Structures are given as structure tokens and as C-alpha cells.
Amino acid sequence: MKTEETILEINLTALEKNIHYLKNRLKPTTLFLAVVKASSYGNNSVTIASHLQKKGLVNYFAVAYTSEGIALRKAEVTLPILVLHPQPINFGDIVKYNLEPTLYSQRIAKLFLGYAEKQQLADYPVHLKCNTGLNRLGFDLSEIEEVLTLLKNNTTVKVKTAYSHLAASEDMNEKEFTENQINTFIAFQEKINTIFTHKVLYHQCNTSGILNYPHAQFDMVRCGIGMYGFANDTKLQQYLTPIMTLKSVISQLHTLQIGDSLGYNRGYIANHITKTATIPVGHADGINRIYGKGKGFVFINGKKAPIIGNVCMDMILVDVTEVPCQEGDEVIVFDKNHTAETLAEAVGTISYELITSMAHRIKRIYLED
Ligand SMILES: *Cc1c(COP(=O)(O)O)cnc(C)c1O
């Protein structure tokens, strides 16, 4: 198929294969929660979650915000949906759409219990967030007993799972810190287990946790970036396939004479005769201005073409002096060979940031083998 405009191709078969690989590294009984926040990391959470549900590949979903969970419910996603970061103003929608809130602080726990009481809820599923060192959300070990006392004989809610999040699971220089987080989480589990008669499920691993700390898989893992094809590790990357391809097209070619300038604020001045290509993808599409001025690059006919001058809202300008090409030729911004991770790294960021930045105005196309 010829590329005629900027499109994001999403390979659902690669998504399935990535999940199979990740699950094969786990015990068969470990549940798999698919993290589909932020439009499934820049894809489309409704399409991804519906596909995973249809294929029976996952047990649970998680989103960051309540609005993301509502969108899934409206699209007939019926698996349980954990909301990682709810606010009190969301409680009505959470219950209305059968979403499962994280109780991450005394304040949130008290407010949700008050709401549950008022609405006369029974055994409403909730999740406890345990802080083991990320210091972002969650109860400290020293304060968990206080919330457990509140929950102990409370029939309005039921604690389904308790979880914690690793701060540096991809960085083996931080192994000692991570093992400490795991041990602290086990201490949480011991306290929680003394309170409830039912079995609370525990989970701590994200993608790099699955890959590097399988002994911390507990009852479930929460996987995001790995499903979308990034291992956060050069050796393990060979087992996963990035599912997104950002493609575009050369709209126009220009030839700059020595001294000519290119783009806004004359961000590039030619010191040699420069052939440039104008491509319809810009900072409003998720290619941040930081990729300009020679730092970022695209691939045209297999050759690397640096992004020169300033990134515009709807366009980038690339140097094709050494690249045989014509107007209408396909441009690869990233794909499974020229990965988003490599491009992100060139400007000092990570694949997560680049792929979650993909604007909704870019057309998505879904492929299945
Ligand atoms: C985003 C997120 C994840 C997923 O992490 P990946 O590194 O993408 O696998 C897991 N847990 C929590 C709490 C998160 O916020």
C-alpha cells in the first residue's frame, strides 16, 4: 500500500506476540493486567483493549484517569478496569461505570468510604496502593495499619488487590534499591493478610519488573510498554516488536543555495547547497521541537535524513542532500527497525514519551497478519 499522508500503522499481531512472549516468562497462574492508559501509549485504547478482550489475552485493564475508563466501558469493554489515579470528583463516574478505584492516601480512602456508605454500596471493588520507595502515590508501611483498621469490618467495599510500583526496574544499577522495594512490599502483604478473610491479590511488576524481577510477579503483573514492543533493554529488545509505525510522505523538495535559510526563525542556514524535503508531521503531531536543529531524523528510501531547522506545528524539514528521493516518496519516522526508542534517545528522552505524544489527528490504521 502506498503511503499518501501521515499515518500511524498499528500491528495487532505484533501486539499479541509481544504479550505471548511476556506471559511465557511468567508462571501460568500469574494474571496479566494490560495498562491501556494514555490511549494505550499513543495508539487507541478502545481498539487495543477491545482486541485484547476479544482474543482473551489479558485478565485486567488499568487506566490512569477515570475518563479513560469511561471510554472503555462505553465501547463495551467488560473486563475489570483499575483506575490508577482517581480524584474524589470522579467517584460518581467510577461507580456508575463500574470502574475500580485505587485508594492511595488516607484522604482518598476516607472520602471513598464515605461515598460508598452514602450510596449504600456493598463489597465495591477497591485497590490499595502501597508506597515502597517511588514516593509518588500510596500508603507508607507505617500508615497502612490505620487504613486497614478503617477497612477491616467495612462491608461497603472489598479490597481486591494491593499493589506497588517499582521506581527503577529497568536499571540494573539500582538492583539493591529494587530488591528493597520488593521486600517492603512483602512486609505490606504480611500486614494486609492478617486483616482480611478473603484472598487479596498482589502486584508490583511493570514491564521491566516482568523481565528483570520475575520472583516479584506475585499474583499479577501490570504491563504497558512491553506489549507495545519496547523492552527497555538492548539484549531483550530482540524478543519484542514495536507495534507502531509512524509514516509520512515528502510533500515538496527545495534546493537551498549557500546563505539561504530554512523555516521559522531561519533555524538552518545553508553553508553548502542543501536539498530539503518538507514532511507533513510537526510538533502538534507529537514531534516535539527538541527533534529539530539536526538532533532528530527520519528514514527515506532506507537512508537517514536529519531534521534541520525548527520543527513547525504541522511540518518538519529534513536534509536529503545525500538521499536519492522524489516528492511523494514514503518517509519512516519510526518503525520496528528504526525504533521510537532510538529516535527518542537522540534527544535524551524515552520511547514512552515519544509514542504517547502521537496526536489524535493522525490517522490510525490497524494491521493483522
Ligand atoms: C504506567 C504504569 C505501569 C506500566 O508500566 P510499563 O513500564 O509501561 O510496563 C504499571 N503500573 C503503574 C502504576 C503505572 O503507572
The ligand as a Gaussian input file, in Angstrom:
#p B3LYP/6-31G(d) Opt

LIG

0 1
 C        2.151000       3.115000      33.621000
 C        2.201000       2.147000      34.747000
 C        2.537000       0.801000      34.536000
 C        3.057000       0.274000      33.216000
 O        4.478000       0.395000      33.161000
 P        5.323000      -0.103000      31.901000
 O        6.719000       0.236000      32.246000
 O        4.819000       0.649000      30.722000
 O        5.080000      -1.575000      31.766000
 C        2.401000      -0.068000      35.605000
 N        1.982000       0.364000      36.806000
 C        1.701000       1.651000      37.053000
 C        1.276000       2.068000      38.416000
 C        1.813000       2.597000      36.046000
 O        1.530000       3.888000      36.298000

